[in-house]
Amino acid sequence: MANAATTRKPRTETISSGPPCCPSGLREPMDRATAENLAHLLKAVADPARLQLLAQIRASNDGEVCACDLTDPLGLSQPTVSHHLKVLTEAGLITREQRGTWAWFSLVPHQLEALAGVFT
């Protein structure tokens, strides 16, 4: 029985699985602007509180979480949580919807998948 390495067809086309900033991920050399854009996105997730926020939102039953429900699980103040949510929103990893006085956050699944695609 042949193993997976011997049965794979060679890649002749460019596979686009990374984020919009660098669709080929790390499979090809990238210019400085592309590297800076990717670094900005990676910096957004390179913080323990932001990773916790992404996990909290992903684990929610409805796929969305009110900002008011994120302070206690993280043990952080409301201004600190708001700051981290803003960074994740600006990076395009989560969306924000204002409902009255509360902000609700949900993941942008294709952005997370694209980010994971950088390393595949």
DAVEN-V47020 format. One line per field, one symbol per residue. psi: psi as a letter, one per 30 degrees, with the letter a starting at -180 (. if undefined). Layout:
psi=???
This chain:
psi=kkleeffkkkkflkkjfllefifgbgflklleeeeeeeeeeeeefhkeeeeeeeeeeefkefglkkefgfeeefglleeeeeeeeeeeeffgfllkkkjbfkkkklljefeeeeeefeg.
